[in-house]
Amino acid sequence: MRYTLLMHYPEATEEQIGAEVIEEAQRAFASYAATLQSAGALVGAEVLQPSASSTTLRLADGELQVQDGPFADTKEQLGGTIVLDVPDLDAAIDWARQAPPLQWGAIEIRPGSVYTVDGVWTPNT
């Protein structure tokens, strides 16, 4: 079953965080990703650029609106995703519990469906 870990945490500049803390976080995340990979659970992972670099599309009265920057007005932003292929939700929770970003914010676990090249959505069952 596929699950996506959505990592939410407060955004801060490199100056606010500090180079040493960033380096330690990068080492922790690399170790975590290697552990997921060696367990055969990792499908893919992405660290997202800061939310200020995002573009949000909406339809309002049938008209396309393009908004720069984050859509949600929250202190925590989506910072990255990890897609897992694991037996069940309990396994996804166990892996999420080990994710370094949990120290800085929340991790949302969401089941996914797989879209294949033949145009079929396979539900996560």
SULJO-V473964 format. One record per residue. N is the residue number from 1. RES is the residue in one small letter. SS is DSSP state (A for helix, B for strand, O for the rest). BURIAL is 1 if it has 24 or more other C-alpha atoms within 12 Angstrom, else 0. D_CENTER is the distance of its C-alpha to the mean C-alpha in whole Angstrom. Layout:
# SULJO-V473964
n=N res=RES ss=SS burial=BURIAL d_center=D_CENTER
n=N res=RES ss=SS burial=BURIAL d_center=D_CENTER
This chain:
# SULJO-V473964
n=1 res=m ss=O burial=1 d_center=17
n=2 res=r ss=B burial=1 d_center=14
n=3 res=y ss=B burial=1 d_center=11
n=4 res=t ss=B burial=1 d_center=7
n=5 res=l ss=B burial=1 d_center=5
n=6 res=l ss=B burial=1 d_center=3
n=7 res=m ss=B burial=1 d_center=4
n=8 res=h ss=B burial=1 d_center=7
n=9 res=y ss=B burial=1 d_center=10
n=10 res=p ss=B burial=0 d_center=13
n=11 res=e ss=O burial=1 d_center=14
n=12 res=a ss=O burial=0 d_center=17
n=13 res=t ss=O burial=0 d_center=19
n=14 res=e ss=A burial=0 d_center=20
n=15 res=e ss=A burial=0 d_center=23
n=16 res=q ss=A burial=0 d_center=22
n=17 res=i ss=A burial=0 d_center=20
n=18 res=g ss=O burial=0 d_center=22
n=19 res=a ss=A burial=0 d_center=22
n=20 res=e ss=A burial=0 d_center=23
n=21 res=v ss=A burial=0 d_center=20
n=22 res=i ss=A burial=0 d_center=18
n=23 res=e ss=A burial=0 d_center=19
n=24 res=e ss=A burial=0 d_center=19
n=25 res=a ss=A burial=0 d_center=15
n=26 res=q ss=A burial=0 d_center=15
n=27 res=r ss=A burial=0 d_center=17
n=28 res=a ss=A burial=0 d_center=16
n=29 res=f ss=A burial=1 d_center=12
n=30 res=a ss=A burial=0 d_center=15
n=31 res=s ss=A burial=0 d_center=17
n=32 res=y ss=A burial=1 d_center=14
n=33 res=a ss=A burial=1 d_center=13
n=34 res=a ss=A burial=0 d_center=16
n=35 res=t ss=A burial=0 d_center=17
n=36 res=l ss=A burial=1 d_center=15
n=37 res=q ss=A burial=0 d_center=16
n=38 res=s ss=A burial=0 d_center=20
n=39 res=a ss=O burial=0 d_center=19
n=40 res=g ss=O burial=0 d_center=18
n=41 res=a ss=O burial=1 d_center=15
n=42 res=l ss=B burial=1 d_center=13
n=43 res=v ss=B burial=1 d_center=12
n=44 res=g ss=B burial=0 d_center=10
n=45 res=a ss=B burial=1 d_center=7
n=46 res=e ss=B burial=0 d_center=7
n=47 res=v ss=B burial=1 d_center=7
n=48 res=l ss=O burial=0 d_center=8
n=49 res=q ss=O burial=0 d_center=11
n=50 res=p ss=O burial=0 d_center=13
n=51 res=s ss=A burial=1 d_center=13
n=52 res=a ss=A burial=0 d_center=16
n=53 res=s ss=A burial=0 d_center=16
n=54 res=s ss=O burial=0 d_center=15
n=55 res=t ss=B burial=0 d_center=17
n=56 res=t ss=B burial=0 d_center=17
n=57 res=l ss=B burial=0 d_center=20
n=58 res=r ss=B burial=0 d_center=22
n=59 res=l ss=B burial=0 d_center=25
n=60 res=a ss=B burial=0 d_center=28
n=61 res=d ss=O burial=0 d_center=31
n=62 res=g ss=O burial=0 d_center=30
n=63 res=e ss=B burial=0 d_center=30
n=64 res=l ss=B burial=0 d_center=26
n=65 res=q ss=B burial=0 d_center=25
n=66 res=v ss=B burial=0 d_center=23
n=67 res=q ss=B burial=0 d_center=21
n=68 res=d ss=B burial=0 d_center=20
n=69 res=g ss=O burial=0 d_center=18
n=70 res=p ss=O burial=0 d_center=15
n=71 res=f ss=O burial=0 d_center=16
n=72 res=a ss=O burial=0 d_center=16
n=73 res=d ss=O burial=0 d_center=18
n=74 res=t ss=O burial=0 d_center=16
n=75 res=k ss=O burial=0 d_center=16
n=76 res=e ss=B burial=1 d_center=12
n=77 res=q ss=B burial=1 d_center=10
n=78 res=l ss=B burial=1 d_center=6
n=79 res=g ss=B burial=1 d_center=6
n=80 res=g ss=B burial=1 d_center=3
n=81 res=t ss=B burial=1 d_center=2
n=82 res=i ss=B burial=1 d_center=5
n=83 res=v ss=B burial=1 d_center=8
n=84 res=l ss=B burial=1 d_center=11
n=85 res=d ss=B burial=1 d_center=15
n=86 res=v ss=O burial=1 d_center=16
n=87 res=p ss=O burial=0 d_center=20
n=88 res=d ss=O burial=0 d_center=18
n=89 res=l ss=A burial=1 d_center=16
n=90 res=d ss=A burial=0 d_center=18
n=91 res=a ss=A burial=0 d_center=17
n=92 res=a ss=A burial=1 d_center=13
n=93 res=i ss=A burial=0 d_center=14
n=94 res=d ss=A burial=0 d_center=16
n=95 res=w ss=A burial=1 d_center=13
n=96 res=a ss=A burial=1 d_center=11
n=97 res=r ss=A burial=0 d_center=14
n=98 res=q ss=O burial=0 d_center=14
n=99 res=a ss=O burial=1 d_center=11
n=100 res=p ss=A burial=1 d_center=12
n=101 res=p ss=A burial=1 d_center=10
n=102 res=l ss=A burial=1 d_center=11
n=103 res=q ss=A burial=0 d_center=14
n=104 res=w ss=O burial=0 d_center=13
n=105 res=g ss=B burial=0 d_center=12
n=106 res=a ss=B burial=1 d_center=10
n=107 res=i ss=B burial=1 d_center=8
n=108 res=e ss=B burial=1 d_center=8
n=109 res=i ss=B burial=1 d_center=9
n=110 res=r ss=B burial=0 d_center=10
n=111 res=p ss=B burial=1 d_center=13
n=112 res=g ss=O burial=0 d_center=13
n=113 res=s ss=O burial=0 d_center=16
n=114 res=v ss=B burial=0 d_center=17
n=115 res=y ss=B burial=0 d_center=19
n=116 res=t ss=O burial=0 d_center=21
n=117 res=v ss=O burial=0 d_center=23
n=118 res=d ss=O burial=0 d_center=26
n=119 res=g ss=O burial=0 d_center=25
n=120 res=v ss=O burial=0 d_center=24
n=121 res=w ss=B burial=0 d_center=21
n=122 res=t ss=B burial=0 d_center=21
n=123 res=p ss=O burial=0 d_center=20
n=124 res=n ss=O burial=0 d_center=18
n=125 res=t ss=O burial=0 d_center=21
